[in-house]
Amino acid sequence: MRPPEVLPSREVARRIDSALRQYYNSMHSDQLQVLHIEQRVRFPYRRGQAEHFMTAKMDRIDQGEHGVRIVDYKTGEPTKSRLEPKKDDLQLGIYIMAARHFFENDAVAGTAEYWLTRTSERGVLAFDDARLDKVRARIDEAIDGILDGRWERTGDCTRCDELLTGADHAPDPPEEAPGIERR
């Protein structure tokens, strides 16, 4: 227990309680069963004659009557791209590909969703609506660019050297987004 001098005021505690209740009431469903939390899935990705590996870390996987639900929690400000994900959304598309590998079923049904925790809103992409051909085209373009040396290093890249050289000693990718690994 924290010392009394750092406990939140009654008003702050009331607001926290209210926000949590609102979040639970608007986002929870008794119809779904949580299967996995922070599930990491490494799966093969073929480009031409080469096999690459991708890693997706899904915040939550639920099972319901109509299939699975992949949840990615977003704590930042809501954006249109999160509230209304496009059919070729790269992150959700990679999660759908990872789910199909994880469940060993290319026909698995479900949704991939961004849950915006600040506003208790969600952006939903049904597996059947996803344009995985466009997602794959973006991944293929990135792979080709990296292999051809047409790749700009950015300040937030933590795996640049590994991606460029294929080194096995680079640190694990950040937990935020799916990654591509070359083998």
C-alpha positions, 0 to 999 in steps of 0.5 A, a space after each residue: 500500500 502506498 503511503 497516504 501522502 501519495 494516494 489520489 484525492 477522492 475526486 481523482 479516485 472517483 474519476 478513475 473509477 468512473 473511467 474504468 467502469 465506462 471502459 468495461 461497460 462499453 468494451 467488455 462482452 460476456 459472449 467472448 472468451 479471452 484466449 491469449 494475452 500478449 501473444 507473440 507469433 512468428 510466422 514464415 513469409 515467402 518473397 520470391 525464392 526466399 523465406 523471411 520470418 515476421 513476428 507479430 505481438 498481439 495484445 489480446 486474442 478472444 474467441 467468440 461465436 463468430 470467430 476470433 477477435 484480435 485486439 490492439 490497445 491504443 492509449 494515444 489520442 484517437 485518430 481516423 486511421 485507428 477509428 476507421 482502419 482501411 482494408 489494407 491497414 498494415 498492422 491489422 493485416 499482419 495480425 490477420 496473417 499471424 492469426 491464420 498461421 497461429 490457428 493453422 487455418 487460412 479460413 479462420 474468421 474474425 476481426 482485428 481491432 484497435 481499442 482506443 482506451 482514452 475514449 472507449 472506441 474501437 476501429 474494426 477490420 473484419 478478416 474477410 474484408 482485409 485486402 491482404 494482397 495490398 498488405 503483402 504488396 507493401 511488405 514485398 516493397 519493404 523487403 525488396 527495398 531493404 535487399 536492394 539497399 533502397 532503405 532510409 534509416 530513421 531515428 527510431 529504428 532499433 533494428 536497422 543494422 540487423 535488417 540491413 545485414 541480417 545479423 543475428 545479434 541485434 536486440 529484439 524488436 520493439 513491442 509496439 508493432 509487428 516486424 520482419 526478420 530476414 533469414 
